[in-house]
Amino acid sequence: MTATEQPRHALIFGATGLIGRHLILALAGDGARVTAAVRSASSAAAMKRWLTDHGLPGAVDTVTVDFDADEIIPAGSASLADVTEIHSCAGSYRFGMSAEEARRANVGIVEKVIDLAAELPHLQRVVHISGYRVGGQNPDSVPWPDEHRAALYRDHGAYEASKEESDAIFQARARERGLAWTIVNPSSVIGDSVTGESDQQIGLAATIGQVWDGTLAALPGDDSTFLPVITVDYLAAFMAAAAVDPAAAGQEYWILDDATPPLADLLSQTGEHLGAKVPRLRIPVGMIKRLPRWVTHADPETLTFMSADRYPTRPALDFAEKHGLVMPDARTSLRRWADHLAAHRFGEESATDRRFADIGGVRTFELGAPGSEQLILPGLPVNADTWAPVAAGIGARVVDLPGLGLSGGQGIEDWARWLPALLGPGQTDLIGHSLGAAAAVLAADRFPSRVRSLTLVAPFFFQPPTASITRLRPLVSMALRRADAAGLSRRLTGSSESAAELRSSVSDLRHRTARRVATQLAAAGSAQWRSELRAALSRFAGPVRIIAGSDDPLALEHLESLSGAELNSVPGAGHHPQLTHAEALTDLLATTRV
């Protein structure tokens, strides 16, 4: 209950965004009734799916909001008469807006939220998200003179200036209407402290993406450049507590982690964690501001955030201690956030079943059903993403082999420590494709009690030797780095129709894996290794099936050693049936059990 024994009812504007969704979880966890203001039925449905996936099914009401209308709630304020708190999270976090667009998105929304708040008879608090660089504006300065506004929008950029103006207007309007308010000024909001989950790709996330893909030529700033972070779940918990604490009324809180490393160190440490090639050069912020954008790849509006400034965090820390809120460790949270960003290819992949794991000391990427006993090991030169539809169809999981795709490590030399850690304590049905078939056979040979069955798709060691050019590793590596998706598709399948499915593989080859792929292609040409793999397979006592495309046949001279194996063919397929005949391959894997 609140101070007046009115049941707690929170209305959230911006409920479908990163902060808003986590705030719903925090408020519901505190026992509050929650109404989410949404702009469309589709955004409401997406939000509810997310909440259900995060353990909160059916606990949220929704109301449609139209910030362009005179009355932003179509049913009027009477429909929300029992609301006790409003959380103002709506706005636009985007660079490159015009001044008019930014004012409409950030200033205009604040004005309309306050107007609505003044009409709610049981409202006890309005909590507003401002920002660590823009908080602390003087409400007595409202309305701003046109000259002052124009200069600020010109010098600070439309986004930051609109947040400064909305901070001042929020305070002024709330005071005029006699509303109790609390302002939170968060720093850069990163992903959940436990899972790293975040779908925002702007700001610091974009810079980490540049480190990841090798487009950041130099690390920005020096040892004093401070771009602090805070996790989204901590911020949400803080807001939920502040909304009902009488001591928080009329207060502003700067919410950030003072232990965040200096920006260049943050980027360097995060890049090393991701296995990216981190630039050695550091460039002062002043020089970045003087260089043309085509050189720095930096949005001019982001440069004001690169500062040595520090912020008045003591009141927020005292408040958190009072409410038992423990700030997550910045470095650990940054690593988890970076893992989530990289696993989802910095916004290019939206599926939730993507993750990294430490397997035998190798940073390993995995997608698909967690813990599934069916495990797919992809071949060369493609990655786990090319197997995602097949994995989904049979309820399997896929891992990138060491040194390939998104996984760390160097390659085959890692298998000795990686394979035993990969296999769980129970039995696993291994599905290996091409080079992955070799890894599957070696795992079964070394740990037969932990491998229930083997399915080998296009096993290279039962096929004619590869062309001798694969032994020219520098040339192969160069060709792979320069390949585009259409060209790689033609090379692997004979047509460009699989280009879309190969875009992520091309990105991996271009930025990380071409050299290691070339090395392992050369190893696959070894006649001795091929013979050893066939001998190892013959020692496996469990069920074995071989799947080959009809256009990628097995070598007849080796088939006699497959006397106990089940042979299957995918009509019309070549060496990569998961690309060209995914549905047929899925049906075969799902129905032809060993």
CORJO-V844255 format. One record per residue. N is the residue number from 1. RES is the residue in three letters. SS is DSSP state (alpha for helix, beta for strand, coil for the rest). Layout:
# CORJO-V844255
n=N res=RES ss=SS
n=N res=RES ss=SS
This chain:
# CORJO-V844255
n=1 res=MET ss=coil
n=2 res=THR ss=coil
n=3 res=ALA ss=coil
n=4 res=THR ss=coil
n=5 res=GLU ss=coil
n=6 res=GLN ss=coil
n=7 res=PRO ss=coil
n=8 res=ARG ss=coil
n=9 res=HIS ss=beta
n=10 res=ALA ss=beta
n=11 res=LEU ss=beta
n=12 res=ILE ss=beta
n=13 res=PHE ss=beta
n=14 res=GLY ss=coil
n=15 res=ALA ss=coil
n=16 res=THR ss=coil
n=17 res=GLY ss=coil
n=18 res=LEU ss=alpha
n=19 res=ILE ss=alpha
n=20 res=GLY ss=alpha
n=21 res=ARG ss=alpha
n=22 res=HIS ss=alpha
n=23 res=LEU ss=alpha
n=24 res=ILE ss=alpha
n=25 res=LEU ss=alpha
n=26 res=ALA ss=alpha
n=27 res=LEU ss=alpha
n=28 res=ALA ss=alpha
n=29 res=GLY ss=alpha
n=30 res=ASP ss=coil
n=31 res=GLY ss=coil
n=32 res=ALA ss=coil
n=33 res=ARG ss=beta
n=34 res=VAL ss=beta
n=35 res=THR ss=beta
n=36 res=ALA ss=beta
n=37 res=ALA ss=beta
n=38 res=VAL ss=beta
n=39 res=ARG ss=coil
n=40 res=SER ss=coil
n=41 res=ALA ss=alpha
n=42 res=SER ss=alpha
n=43 res=SER ss=alpha
n=44 res=ALA ss=alpha
n=45 res=ALA ss=alpha
n=46 res=ALA ss=alpha
n=47 res=MET ss=alpha
n=48 res=LYS ss=alpha
n=49 res=ARG ss=alpha
n=50 res=TRP ss=alpha
n=51 res=LEU ss=alpha
n=52 res=THR ss=alpha
n=53 res=ASP ss=alpha
n=54 res=HIS ss=coil
n=55 res=GLY ss=coil
n=56 res=LEU ss=coil
n=57 res=PRO ss=coil
n=58 res=GLY ss=coil
n=59 res=ALA ss=coil
n=60 res=VAL ss=beta
n=61 res=ASP ss=beta
n=62 res=THR ss=beta
n=63 res=VAL ss=beta
n=64 res=THR ss=beta
n=65 res=VAL ss=beta
n=66 res=ASP ss=coil
n=67 res=PHE ss=coil
n=68 res=ASP ss=coil
n=69 res=ALA ss=coil
n=70 res=ASP ss=coil
n=71 res=GLU ss=coil
n=72 res=ILE ss=coil
n=73 res=ILE ss=beta
n=74 res=PRO ss=coil
n=75 res=ALA ss=coil
n=76 res=GLY ss=coil
n=77 res=SER ss=alpha
n=78 res=ALA ss=alpha
n=79 res=SER ss=alpha
n=80 res=LEU ss=alpha
n=81 res=ALA ss=coil
n=82 res=ASP ss=coil
n=83 res=VAL ss=coil
n=84 res=THR ss=coil
n=85 res=GLU ss=beta
n=86 res=ILE ss=beta
n=87 res=HIS ss=beta
n=88 res=SER ss=beta
n=89 res=CYS ss=coil
n=90 res=ALA ss=coil
n=91 res=GLY ss=coil
n=92 res=SER ss=coil
n=93 res=TYR ss=coil
n=94 res=ARG ss=coil
n=95 res=PHE ss=coil
n=96 res=GLY ss=coil
n=97 res=MET ss=coil
n=98 res=SER ss=coil
n=99 res=ALA ss=alpha
n=100 res=GLU ss=alpha
n=101 res=GLU ss=alpha
n=102 res=ALA ss=alpha
n=103 res=ARG ss=alpha
n=104 res=ARG ss=alpha
n=105 res=ALA ss=alpha
n=106 res=ASN ss=alpha
n=107 res=VAL ss=alpha
n=108 res=GLY ss=alpha
n=109 res=ILE ss=alpha
n=110 res=VAL ss=alpha
n=111 res=GLU ss=alpha
n=112 res=LYS ss=alpha
n=113 res=VAL ss=alpha
n=114 res=ILE ss=alpha
n=115 res=ASP ss=alpha
n=116 res=LEU ss=alpha
n=117 res=ALA ss=alpha
n=118 res=ALA ss=coil
n=119 res=GLU ss=coil
n=120 res=LEU ss=coil
n=121 res=PRO ss=coil
n=122 res=HIS ss=coil
n=123 res=LEU ss=coil
n=124 res=GLN ss=coil
n=125 res=ARG ss=beta
n=126 res=VAL ss=beta
n=127 res=VAL ss=beta
n=128 res=HIS ss=beta
n=129 res=ILE ss=beta
n=130 res=SER ss=coil
n=131 res=GLY ss=coil
n=132 res=TYR ss=coil
n=133 res=ARG ss=coil
n=134 res=VAL ss=coil
n=135 res=GLY ss=coil
n=136 res=GLY ss=coil
n=137 res=GLN ss=coil
n=138 res=ASN ss=coil
n=139 res=PRO ss=alpha
n=140 res=ASP ss=alpha
n=141 res=SER ss=alpha
n=142 res=VAL ss=coil
n=143 res=PRO ss=coil
n=144 res=TRP ss=coil
n=145 res=PRO ss=coil
n=146 res=ASP ss=alpha
n=147 res=GLU ss=alpha
n=148 res=HIS ss=alpha
n=149 res=ARG ss=alpha
n=150 res=ALA ss=alpha
n=151 res=ALA ss=alpha
n=152 res=LEU ss=alpha
n=153 res=TYR ss=alpha
n=154 res=ARG ss=alpha
n=155 res=ASP ss=alpha
n=156 res=HIS ss=alpha
n=157 res=GLY ss=coil
n=158 res=ALA ss=alpha
n=159 res=TYR ss=alpha
n=160 res=GLU ss=alpha
n=161 res=ALA ss=alpha
n=162 res=SER ss=alpha
n=163 res=LYS ss=alpha
n=164 res=GLU ss=alpha
n=165 res=GLU ss=alpha
n=166 res=SER ss=alpha
n=167 res=ASP ss=alpha
n=168 res=ALA ss=alpha
n=169 res=ILE ss=alpha
n=170 res=PHE ss=alpha
n=171 res=GLN ss=alpha
n=172 res=ALA ss=alpha
n=173 res=ARG ss=alpha
n=174 res=ALA ss=alpha
n=175 res=ARG ss=alpha
n=176 res=GLU ss=alpha
n=177 res=ARG ss=coil
n=178 res=GLY ss=coil
n=179 res=LEU ss=coil
n=180 res=ALA ss=coil
n=181 res=TRP ss=beta
n=182 res=THR ss=beta
n=183 res=ILE ss=beta
n=184 res=VAL ss=beta
n=185 res=ASN ss=beta
n=186 res=PRO ss=beta
n=187 res=SER ss=coil
n=188 res=SER ss=beta
n=189 res=VAL ss=beta
n=190 res=ILE ss=beta
n=191 res=GLY ss=coil
n=192 res=ASP ss=coil
n=193 res=SER ss=coil
n=194 res=VAL ss=coil
n=195 res=THR ss=coil
n=196 res=GLY ss=coil
n=197 res=GLU ss=coil
n=198 res=SER ss=coil
n=199 res=ASP ss=coil
n=200 res=GLN ss=coil
n=201 res=GLN ss=coil
n=202 res=ILE ss=coil
n=203 res=GLY ss=coil
n=204 res=LEU ss=alpha
n=205 res=ALA ss=alpha
n=206 res=ALA ss=alpha
n=207 res=THR ss=alpha
n=208 res=ILE ss=alpha
n=209 res=GLY ss=alpha
n=210 res=GLN ss=alpha
n=211 res=VAL ss=alpha
n=212 res=TRP ss=alpha
n=213 res=ASP ss=alpha
n=214 res=GLY ss=coil
n=215 res=THR ss=coil
n=216 res=LEU ss=coil
n=217 res=ALA ss=coil
n=218 res=ALA ss=coil
n=219 res=LEU ss=beta
n=220 res=PRO ss=beta
n=221 res=GLY ss=coil
n=222 res=ASP ss=coil
n=223 res=ASP ss=coil
n=224 res=SER ss=coil
n=225 res=THR ss=coil
n=226 res=PHE ss=beta
n=227 res=LEU ss=coil
n=228 res=PRO ss=coil
n=229 res=VAL ss=beta
n=230 res=ILE ss=beta
n=231 res=THR ss=beta
n=232 res=VAL ss=alpha
n=233 res=ASP ss=alpha
n=234 res=TYR ss=alpha
n=235 res=LEU ss=alpha
n=236 res=ALA ss=alpha
n=237 res=ALA ss=alpha
n=238 res=PHE ss=alpha
n=239 res=MET ss=alpha
n=240 res=ALA ss=alpha
n=241 res=ALA ss=alpha
n=242 res=ALA ss=alpha
n=243 res=ALA ss=coil
n=244 res=VAL ss=coil
n=245 res=ASP ss=coil
n=246 res=PRO ss=alpha
n=247 res=ALA ss=alpha
n=248 res=ALA ss=alpha
n=249 res=ALA ss=coil
n=250 res=GLY ss=coil
n=251 res=GLN ss=beta
n=252 res=GLU ss=beta
n=253 res=TYR ss=beta
n=254 res=TRP ss=beta
n=255 res=ILE ss=beta
n=256 res=LEU ss=coil
n=257 res=ASP ss=coil
n=258 res=ASP ss=coil
n=259 res=ALA ss=coil
n=260 res=THR ss=coil
n=261 res=PRO ss=coil
n=262 res=PRO ss=coil
n=263 res=LEU ss=alpha
n=264 res=ALA ss=alpha
n=265 res=ASP ss=alpha
n=266 res=LEU ss=alpha
n=267 res=LEU ss=alpha
n=268 res=SER ss=alpha
n=269 res=GLN ss=alpha
n=270 res=THR ss=alpha
n=271 res=GLY ss=alpha
n=272 res=GLU ss=alpha
n=273 res=HIS ss=alpha
n=274 res=LEU ss=alpha
n=275 res=GLY ss=coil
n=276 res=ALA ss=coil
n=277 res=LYS ss=coil
n=278 res=VAL ss=coil
n=279 res=PRO ss=coil
n=280 res=ARG ss=coil
n=281 res=LEU ss=coil
n=282 res=ARG ss=beta
n=283 res=ILE ss=beta
n=284 res=PRO ss=coil
n=285 res=VAL ss=alpha
n=286 res=GLY ss=alpha
n=287 res=MET ss=alpha
n=288 res=ILE ss=alpha
n=289 res=LYS ss=alpha
n=290 res=ARG ss=alpha
n=291 res=LEU ss=coil
n=292 res=PRO ss=coil
n=293 res=ARG ss=alpha
n=294 res=TRP ss=alpha
n=295 res=VAL ss=alpha
n=296 res=THR ss=alpha
n=297 res=HIS ss=coil
n=298 res=ALA ss=coil
n=299 res=ASP ss=coil
n=300 res=PRO ss=alpha
n=301 res=GLU ss=alpha
n=302 res=THR ss=alpha
n=303 res=LEU ss=alpha
n=304 res=THR ss=alpha
n=305 res=PHE ss=alpha
n=306 res=MET ss=coil
n=307 res=SER ss=beta
n=308 res=ALA ss=coil
n=309 res=ASP ss=coil
n=310 res=ARG ss=coil
n=311 res=TYR ss=coil
n=312 res=PRO ss=coil
n=313 res=THR ss=coil
n=314 res=ARG ss=alpha
n=315 res=PRO ss=alpha
n=316 res=ALA ss=alpha
n=317 res=LEU ss=alpha
n=318 res=ASP ss=alpha
n=319 res=PHE ss=alpha
n=320 res=ALA ss=alpha
n=321 res=GLU ss=alpha
n=322 res=LYS ss=alpha
n=323 res=HIS ss=coil
n=324 res=GLY ss=coil
n=325 res=LEU ss=coil
n=326 res=VAL ss=coil
n=327 res=MET ss=coil
n=328 res=PRO ss=coil
n=329 res=ASP ss=coil
n=330 res=ALA ss=alpha
n=331 res=ARG ss=alpha
n=332 res=THR ss=alpha
n=333 res=SER ss=alpha
n=334 res=LEU ss=alpha
n=335 res=ARG ss=alpha
n=336 res=ARG ss=alpha
n=337 res=TRP ss=alpha
n=338 res=ALA ss=alpha
n=339 res=ASP ss=alpha
n=340 res=HIS ss=alpha
n=341 res=LEU ss=alpha
n=342 res=ALA ss=alpha
n=343 res=ALA ss=alpha
n=344 res=HIS ss=coil
n=345 res=ARG ss=alpha
n=346 res=PHE ss=alpha
n=347 res=GLY ss=alpha
n=348 res=GLU ss=coil
n=349 res=GLU ss=coil
n=350 res=SER ss=coil
n=351 res=ALA ss=coil
n=352 res=THR ss=coil
n=353 res=ASP ss=coil
n=354 res=ARG ss=beta
n=355 res=ARG ss=beta
n=356 res=PHE ss=beta
n=357 res=ALA ss=beta
n=358 res=ASP ss=beta
n=359 res=ILE ss=beta
n=360 res=GLY ss=coil
n=361 res=GLY ss=coil
n=362 res=VAL ss=beta
n=363 res=ARG ss=beta
n=364 res=THR ss=beta
n=365 res=PHE ss=beta
n=366 res=GLU ss=beta
n=367 res=LEU ss=beta
n=368 res=GLY ss=beta
n=369 res=ALA ss=coil
n=370 res=PRO ss=coil
n=371 res=GLY ss=coil
n=372 res=SER ss=coil
n=373 res=GLU ss=coil
n=374 res=GLN ss=beta
n=375 res=LEU ss=beta
n=376 res=ILE ss=beta
n=377 res=LEU ss=beta
n=378 res=PRO ss=coil
n=379 res=GLY ss=coil
n=380 res=LEU ss=coil
n=381 res=PRO ss=coil
n=382 res=VAL ss=coil
n=383 res=ASN ss=coil
n=384 res=ALA ss=alpha
n=385 res=ASP ss=alpha
n=386 res=THR ss=alpha
n=387 res=TRP ss=alpha
n=388 res=ALA ss=alpha
n=389 res=PRO ss=alpha
n=390 res=VAL ss=alpha
n=391 res=ALA ss=alpha
n=392 res=ALA ss=alpha
n=393 res=GLY ss=alpha
n=394 res=ILE ss=alpha
n=395 res=GLY ss=coil
n=396 res=ALA ss=coil
n=397 res=ARG ss=beta
n=398 res=VAL ss=beta
n=399 res=VAL ss=beta
n=400 res=ASP ss=coil
n=401 res=LEU ss=coil
n=402 res=PRO ss=coil
n=403 res=GLY ss=coil
n=404 res=LEU ss=coil
n=405 res=GLY ss=coil
n=406 res=LEU ss=coil
n=407 res=SER ss=coil
n=408 res=GLY ss=coil
n=409 res=GLY ss=coil
n=410 res=GLN ss=coil
n=411 res=GLY ss=coil
n=412 res=ILE ss=alpha
n=413 res=GLU ss=alpha
n=414 res=ASP ss=alpha
n=415 res=TRP ss=alpha
n=416 res=ALA ss=alpha
n=417 res=ARG ss=alpha
n=418 res=TRP ss=alpha
n=419 res=LEU ss=alpha
n=420 res=PRO ss=alpha
n=421 res=ALA ss=alpha
n=422 res=LEU ss=alpha
n=423 res=LEU ss=coil
n=424 res=GLY ss=coil
n=425 res=PRO ss=coil
n=426 res=GLY ss=coil
n=427 res=GLN ss=coil
n=428 res=THR ss=beta
n=429 res=ASP ss=beta
n=430 res=LEU ss=beta
n=431 res=ILE ss=beta
n=432 res=GLY ss=beta
n=433 res=HIS ss=beta
n=434 res=SER ss=coil
n=435 res=LEU ss=alpha
n=436 res=GLY ss=alpha
n=437 res=ALA ss=alpha
n=438 res=ALA ss=alpha
n=439 res=ALA ss=alpha
n=440 res=ALA ss=alpha
n=441 res=VAL ss=alpha
n=442 res=LEU ss=alpha
n=443 res=ALA ss=alpha
n=444 res=ALA ss=alpha
n=445 res=ASP ss=alpha
n=446 res=ARG ss=alpha
n=447 res=PHE ss=coil
n=448 res=PRO ss=alpha
n=449 res=SER ss=alpha
n=450 res=ARG ss=alpha
n=451 res=VAL ss=beta
n=452 res=ARG ss=beta
n=453 res=SER ss=beta
n=454 res=LEU ss=beta
n=455 res=THR ss=beta
n=456 res=LEU ss=beta
n=457 res=VAL ss=beta
n=458 res=ALA ss=coil
n=459 res=PRO ss=coil
n=460 res=PHE ss=alpha
n=461 res=PHE ss=alpha
n=462 res=PHE ss=alpha
n=463 res=GLN ss=coil
n=464 res=PRO ss=coil
n=465 res=PRO ss=coil
n=466 res=THR ss=coil
n=467 res=ALA ss=coil
n=468 res=SER ss=alpha
n=469 res=ILE ss=alpha
n=470 res=THR ss=alpha
n=471 res=ARG ss=alpha
n=472 res=LEU ss=coil
n=473 res=ARG ss=alpha
n=474 res=PRO ss=alpha
n=475 res=LEU ss=alpha
n=476 res=VAL ss=alpha
n=477 res=SER ss=alpha
n=478 res=MET ss=alpha
n=479 res=ALA ss=alpha
n=480 res=LEU ss=alpha
n=481 res=ARG ss=alpha
n=482 res=ARG ss=alpha
n=483 res=ALA ss=coil
n=484 res=ASP ss=coil
n=485 res=ALA ss=alpha
n=486 res=ALA ss=alpha
n=487 res=GLY ss=alpha
n=488 res=LEU ss=alpha
n=489 res=SER ss=alpha
n=490 res=ARG ss=alpha
n=491 res=ARG ss=alpha
n=492 res=LEU ss=alpha
n=493 res=THR ss=alpha
n=494 res=GLY ss=coil
n=495 res=SER ss=coil
n=496 res=SER ss=coil
n=497 res=GLU ss=coil
n=498 res=SER ss=coil
n=499 res=ALA ss=alpha
n=500 res=ALA ss=alpha
n=501 res=GLU ss=alpha
n=502 res=LEU ss=alpha
n=503 res=ARG ss=alpha
n=504 res=SER ss=alpha
n=505 res=SER ss=alpha
n=506 res=VAL ss=alpha
n=507 res=SER ss=alpha
n=508 res=ASP ss=alpha
n=509 res=LEU ss=alpha
n=510 res=ARG ss=alpha
n=511 res=HIS ss=alpha
n=512 res=ARG ss=alpha
n=513 res=THR ss=alpha
n=514 res=ALA ss=alpha
n=515 res=ARG ss=alpha
n=516 res=ARG ss=alpha
n=517 res=VAL ss=alpha
n=518 res=ALA ss=alpha
n=519 res=THR ss=alpha
n=520 res=GLN ss=alpha
n=521 res=LEU ss=alpha
n=522 res=ALA ss=alpha
n=523 res=ALA ss=alpha
n=524 res=ALA ss=alpha
n=525 res=GLY ss=coil
n=526 res=SER ss=coil
n=527 res=ALA ss=alpha
n=528 res=GLN ss=alpha
n=529 res=TRP ss=alpha
n=530 res=ARG ss=alpha
n=531 res=SER ss=alpha
n=532 res=GLU ss=alpha
n=533 res=LEU ss=alpha
n=534 res=ARG ss=alpha
n=535 res=ALA ss=alpha
n=536 res=ALA ss=alpha
n=537 res=LEU ss=alpha
n=538 res=SER ss=alpha
n=539 res=ARG ss=alpha
n=540 res=PHE ss=coil
n=541 res=ALA ss=coil
n=542 res=GLY ss=coil
n=543 res=PRO ss=beta
n=544 res=VAL ss=beta
n=545 res=ARG ss=beta
n=546 res=ILE ss=beta
n=547 res=ILE ss=beta
n=548 res=ALA ss=beta
n=549 res=GLY ss=beta
n=550 res=SER ss=coil
n=551 res=ASP ss=coil
n=552 res=ASP ss=coil
n=553 res=PRO ss=coil
n=554 res=LEU ss=coil
n=555 res=ALA ss=coil
n=556 res=LEU ss=alpha
n=557 res=GLU ss=alpha
n=558 res=HIS ss=alpha
n=559 res=LEU ss=alpha
n=560 res=GLU ss=alpha
n=561 res=SER ss=alpha
n=562 res=LEU ss=alpha
n=563 res=SER ss=coil
n=564 res=GLY ss=coil
n=565 res=ALA ss=coil
n=566 res=GLU ss=beta
n=567 res=LEU ss=beta
n=568 res=ASN ss=beta
n=569 res=SER ss=beta
n=570 res=VAL ss=beta
n=571 res=PRO ss=coil
n=572 res=GLY ss=coil
n=573 res=ALA ss=coil
n=574 res=GLY ss=coil
n=575 res=HIS ss=coil
n=576 res=HIS ss=coil
n=577 res=PRO ss=alpha
n=578 res=GLN ss=alpha
n=579 res=LEU ss=alpha
n=580 res=THR ss=alpha
n=581 res=HIS ss=coil
n=582 res=ALA ss=alpha
n=583 res=GLU ss=alpha
n=584 res=ALA ss=alpha
n=585 res=LEU ss=alpha
n=586 res=THR ss=alpha
n=587 res=ASP ss=alpha
n=588 res=LEU ss=alpha
n=589 res=LEU ss=alpha
n=590 res=ALA ss=alpha
n=591 res=THR ss=alpha
n=592 res=THR ss=coil
n=593 res=ARG ss=coil
n=594 res=VAL ss=coil
